[in-house]
Structures are given as C-alpha cells and as structure tokens.
Amino acid sequence: MKLVKTILASSLFALSSASAYADTQTTRYLIFVENGKQAGEQVVQKDDSGLTKVRFIFKDNGRGPELNEEFRLGADGLINQYKVTGNSTFGAVINETYQRQGDLAEWKSTSEKGSKSVKGPALYIPLNSSFAIGALSISAIENSVDKRLPLLPSGTLTQSKIGEIEVINGDKKQTVQLLAQSGIGLSPLFVWATTGKNPQMFAVVIPGYMKVIEEGWQANGEALANFQKAAESKVLVDWAKKLQHPLSGLTVIRNARIFDSEKAKLGAPSDVYVLRGRITAILPAGSPVRGAEAEIDAAGRILLPGLFDMHGHVGRWDGGLNIAAGVTSVRDMGNDNAQMQLILNEVNKGDLLAPQIVPAGFLEGESPYSANNGFVIKTLAEAKYAIDWYAQHGYPQLKIYNSFPKEILKDTVAYAHQRGLRVSGHIPVGLRAFEALDAGYDEIQHINQVMLNFLATPKTDTRTLDRFIIPANKTVDLDFNSKPVKDFIARLKAKQIAIDPTLATFSFLRQQDGTINEPFATIADHMPPDVRRGFSVGTMKIDDEAMHQRYEKSYAKMVDFVGRLYKAGVPIVAGTDEIAGFTLHSELAFLVKAGLTPAQALQVATRNGAIYTRTQQERGSITVGKLADLVLVDGDPTKNIEDVRKVAAVISRGYLMYPSEIHQNMGIKPFVDSKPELKVLQPASASNAIGINEAAMQRYFGTARRD
C-alpha cells in the first residue's frame, strides 16, 4: 500500500507540472440563479499536453463550493489521472485523487479509499466535482457500442436524446440537444450538449434554481429551461399515471387501528370509508359493508393521518419520496415563485406524483450573501408588494431570511399580519431571536437560529457560515438552567411561538468524513450505491478530534433543548430541509431522542402540522368529513418510531399509492415486502335507472318521477 501511495503521489505531481508552459484552450461557463444574478462560473482550461484544469465556484445564500480540478484523459476519452482540492458548500476540506493504470483503478478522498480491477472504459465519479467531470460521459456514451458507460466505483450510465433546439449568439447559430442520463441518483439527470460526432456539454439547467451555460450563449437560458420543463413534464406525467391508482367509488379500508392524533394514542380496530378523496364514515371493524365498490384489507395495520413535512423545498422529482414516506402534506419554505406555481398547478391536475403543498412566501433582503428565491427586496414598499403577491396567490405564511433589512422588519411583519399571513423565518443579520419576537414573529426556523439567540452578538454576521460554526462550537458551554435561557423558553411558551428545529438536518454539524450521517444510517442499505456513498461525506470543516467532540456535545445539547421546549409547552413542528421523505422519519426519531414518546412525535407530525399550516379543518386527523390523507403502516410506530418507515400504502387526493412500487421505480430497495391490495367488490344493484339514458326516460315515460 505504501508503494501504491508513492506511485499515486508522483503521478499527480507530474500531472500538475507537465503543462507549465503549454498553450491552453479555455471554455468558460457562467452560473446564474433563477432571478438572473450570476452566482458563479466554471472555467475549463485544456493545454496541448493533455492536461485539463477546472476552476469552479458557486456562491448562493452565503455559502457554496470552491473547487480546483486537474485531470488527464486516456485513449478512451475518460479520466486516468484526477485530483480535486478545495472546500465544499459548508466549508469541509476536499482532497480527492484517482488514477487508473491498465486495469487497476484507485481512488482516495477524505472520506474513503478504494481500488478495483476494471476492463474497458469506465468513468470515475468523484464525491465532489465540477460539471466538467460528468460532461465527459456525454461523448463517451455516444461513441460506445452499446450506448452504456460503466461507472466507478459502481453503476452504469445510460442516456437518451429528448430533443433539439436552435440557439443564437449574435450572428452565430448552432443546434443543441437535450439528453437525459440515468444511473446516478434517484431521478434522471438532464444535460444540454452540442450535436455531432463528439458532443460536448453546452449547459445544465436546474429549473427554478440555476442555469449553467457556455459564456456568450446565456441569452438562450430561458428557452432551454422552458423546453426542458416541458420534456420533464412528459416523464413526470408518465410516472404519475403509473404509480397513482385512482379510487373510483366508495372504498372501505377494513380492520385498521386508527391513530388518534388529538389524544396521541391508538383507537380500536375500525373500518374507514373513503369517497372522492374524503372520509365519509368510520365504523367498528367488522361492521356490515353497505354500498362499497372496493375494499382494502388493512389486516390490523396501523392507520395514520397523512404526515406533514413542515420544512420542504419542493422539487418536481421528489414527490415520490414524500408519498412513499407517508408525507401527504409539505409546507414549502422557499422556492422560485414561478416554479412553485407550476408545481401547484401540476399537483392540482393530478399530473405530478406529489403531496399537497402549503407554500410559504420567501422574502429576502439584497446583499452579497442573499439567497435568491422568492422576492429579494431593499425597501418596505418592495416588501409590501411581495406580501400582496403572496396573499393574492393564497400563501398562508411568510418566511423572512438572513439578509432582510432589520430596520423594516417590524413594519413588514405587521403588514403581513394585516394581510392574514403568519410570519416565520431565520433571524435577520444584526438581530437575535428575542428581537424577532419583539417584531412579531410567529415561528422560528432551525435549531441553530434559536441557539444564536444566546451565542450571537449584534456584530455577528449570521449570513455567513458563522451561523453554523458558532452554534456547533459554543452550544456545549450553554447553561440551559440559566435565567436568560429559562426566560426565553417562558416567553416562547407564553406567546405560543412555534419552533421548526430540523434536528435531522443539523446532524451534519457533527458528522466526520467517512462515517454515515446518523439520519441516513437506517436507510443507507436501501439506497442505490452512489446515493449511499454520498451519506459518508462530511459537511463541516472539523480540524481534529477535539473539535469533533465539541461539535458532538453541542449537537447533543441542541437535541436536548428541543425536548426542554416541548416539555415546557412550546409548540414544535416536524420539518426536514433535507432529502424528501426519509428525513421526516429521521426527524421524528430525533424528537424521540429529545424526550418525546413515539406517539407524541407522531402527533407533532400530524396534528401540529395541520394547526400550523392552518389546514386543521381538513387534515391532521382521521375524522369524518376531512380529506382522506391516510397512511397504512406495518409494525407499531407508537411504540417504535422506526416502524414509521414501514409504509405499506398511502391514500391522498383520491389515489392509492404503494411505496414499494415507488421505491422500485427509483432504484430503492422497498421497506415492506407486501402491500394491501385493492379488491373490487360487486356493484350495488339499483332499480332506479335515472341518469342512464335521460332522453329515453323523458320520451317514453314523461318527466314526472314517482317514488
């Protein structure tokens, strides 16, 4: 092994030094966020010695990766020497190398090392890289015999052509093609490429978020995005048709143990009737069936109200993950406004496999650290305009972000309340949580924002990574029994300020490279290999074991603090801000770790979700007249919260959906082995034929109807 390390090091030194005086060919890609602001670039320089260097930087919301890559290609056009250094989105150190000599491929990073014997072409996928590495796959697949590309450490990539569009740059014109690649991640990867024998990357569009496009051609970005959205819609509609099974007519769910979300306990076995998306009756199990056209035998399974994820950032491709987890409602906490309207329309039409969405309007201030969703404003007049827009579009809540001007916070909150919106968010820079309460906040997002109330000063720039580093470093020293802490908790209780802690998300604060982040440990073996591999990549810059131990203890105290809040009577909601679906289950597990019982955690994810989205008249409990958002679960999550992952079936929006089918469609190993099938019953007979042929009835029998 020592010899291997020596060879690898010397090869990479040669890789760096061989091109000191070589001529270079430069291609620059510009990166724009959805509001048109340039937020980064990718500069690719290839010299005549065969060395390619890439400088990649992207900054949004006060954070983002900075990478320096160098690589050489083999005769097959794929990497045989590679290294990348830099920092990840949250500051973790990146140092990764790869080399292939003959049939031996070897790689090493801060979180893993490995080797593999491989014959023929294969593309190594780094844990952290620019778009330039994935771009190599485009021509490699196109020129392969079977249109497939083996990947390292594992997997196979395929691609298909979706369509073409002509783009213009002054007097220049060219045709570019949209390709869909499958084999990495949980959904197709779309990339724009040139046409011809050796197609090259032209652009990458993430609708509603960013556009990466070759410099000079950026005016075509909107046309590319619109074409791609339409193309994605066709795939998404097919998924919805395949995986959403309509419930037509009265359906009875027999012998289910209903979770009473008001009392946080299980009720007696019952039969639940569903018609046109609503609960029409709840009877004791075994009661005579009257008029049902179909039945589902729950076989004693537990029936939960649909779960709420109270901190999502909804994308068109993650709806299946939510539904498969029993998440039938998601509060979206920040999105591109146009993209959100598109998603809401698609959900309403049944064209998207997705939960019901409760949008919160995103409101940010202009600064070098701005997040660029929703509305980014400078003045009170602009803030009021944004609030009017959200109110008119039916948003029940406003979310305020880090760079929002503190001078207009109180007036902004007052106007939002006047328009009927709840107000929550991060704490604007220069303020602490108690001052946001003074301004009228109804809710606070994230446990770090709560901790900063005691740790930040008016001079702390909470728009930077300090909003993560300070709580990770200093929470361990906080005395939760001190008067300031107790007084703050008492105030939260008195004003009934809801807290959205997102504990599972903030587990990243203490994760070390090479270890699976705790929220994903239970699901890792169910994931495709490339997704599982990503669970072991550290996020924060943790210099040594002493720092790691401080961060571990700080995080443990954050979990404990949420338990203290709950026991004190402060409202808690369950949100994720991470991988859809799976993270909500992990959030409930952390709430149990904080001191809640499993049944109380389920109550938070059902009843509390409905209360704080103002949908309690329709959701949050299994009650006659409410929406039939229902989740059948194997095991007993009221005793073992991990059983909430064993979702056997979900009913929502008038559809029956099976997580096992959804997961198999995404390359995920299902969490349940069997599914409760829908059984069609004999139709009820009727002697009154009204409505069958109304014209004939009138012609031969007149219009009079007699009982």
Secondary structure as GFF3:
##gff-version 3
##sequence-region A 1 707
A	DSSP	alpha_helix	2	17	.	.	.	ID=ss1
A	DSSP	beta_strand	24	33	.	.	.	ID=ss2
A	DSSP	beta_strand	38	47	.	.	.	ID=ss3
A	DSSP	beta_strand	51	58	.	.	.	ID=ss4
A	DSSP	beta_strand	66	73	.	.	.	ID=ss5
A	DSSP	beta_strand	79	87	.	.	.	ID=ss6
A	DSSP	beta_strand	93	101	.	.	.	ID=ss7
A	DSSP	beta_strand	104	108	.	.	.	ID=ss8
A	DSSP	beta_strand	113	117	.	.	.	ID=ss9
A	DSSP	beta_strand	123	124	.	.	.	ID=ss10
A	DSSP	alpha_helix	131	142	.	.	.	ID=ss11
A	DSSP	beta_strand	148	152	.	.	.	ID=ss12
A	DSSP	beta_strand	156	169	.	.	.	ID=ss13
A	DSSP	beta_strand	172	182	.	.	.	ID=ss14
A	DSSP	beta_strand	189	194	.	.	.	ID=ss15
A	DSSP	beta_strand	201	206	.	.	.	ID=ss16
A	DSSP	beta_strand	210	214	.	.	.	ID=ss17
A	DSSP	three_ten_helix	218	220	.	.	.	ID=ss18
A	DSSP	alpha_helix	221	243	.	.	.	ID=ss19
A	DSSP	beta_strand	245	246	.	.	.	ID=ss20
A	DSSP	beta_strand	251	260	.	.	.	ID=ss21
A	DSSP	beta_strand	265	275	.	.	.	ID=ss22
A	DSSP	beta_strand	278	284	.	.	.	ID=ss23
A	DSSP	beta_strand	294	297	.	.	.	ID=ss24
A	DSSP	beta_strand	302	305	.	.	.	ID=ss25
A	DSSP	beta_strand	307	312	.	.	.	ID=ss26
A	DSSP	alpha_helix	319	324	.	.	.	ID=ss27
A	DSSP	beta_strand	327	332	.	.	.	ID=ss28
A	DSSP	alpha_helix	337	349	.	.	.	ID=ss29
A	DSSP	beta_strand	356	365	.	.	.	ID=ss30
A	DSSP	beta_strand	375	377	.	.	.	ID=ss31
A	DSSP	alpha_helix	380	392	.	.	.	ID=ss32
A	DSSP	beta_strand	397	400	.	.	.	ID=ss33
A	DSSP	three_ten_helix	406	408	.	.	.	ID=ss34
A	DSSP	alpha_helix	409	418	.	.	.	ID=ss35
A	DSSP	beta_strand	422	425	.	.	.	ID=ss36
A	DSSP	alpha_helix	433	439	.	.	.	ID=ss37
A	DSSP	beta_strand	443	445	.	.	.	ID=ss38
A	DSSP	alpha_helix	447	455	.	.	.	ID=ss39
A	DSSP	alpha_helix	466	474	.	.	.	ID=ss40
A	DSSP	three_ten_helix	475	477	.	.	.	ID=ss41
A	DSSP	alpha_helix	483	495	.	.	.	ID=ss42
A	DSSP	beta_strand	498	500	.	.	.	ID=ss43
A	DSSP	three_ten_helix	505	510	.	.	.	ID=ss44
A	DSSP	three_ten_helix	518	520	.	.	.	ID=ss45
A	DSSP	three_ten_helix	524	526	.	.	.	ID=ss46
A	DSSP	alpha_helix	529	534	.	.	.	ID=ss47
A	DSSP	alpha_helix	545	568	.	.	.	ID=ss48
A	DSSP	alpha_helix	582	593	.	.	.	ID=ss49
A	DSSP	alpha_helix	598	603	.	.	.	ID=ss50
A	DSSP	pi_helix	604	608	.	.	.	ID=ss51
A	DSSP	alpha_helix	609	611	.	.	.	ID=ss52
A	DSSP	beta_strand	630	633	.	.	.	ID=ss53
A	DSSP	three_ten_helix	641	645	.	.	.	ID=ss54
A	DSSP	beta_strand	647	652	.	.	.	ID=ss55
A	DSSP	beta_strand	655	657	.	.	.	ID=ss56
A	DSSP	alpha_helix	659	665	.	.	.	ID=ss57
A	DSSP	beta_strand	678	680	.	.	.	ID=ss58
A	DSSP	alpha_helix	694	701	.	.	.	ID=ss59
###
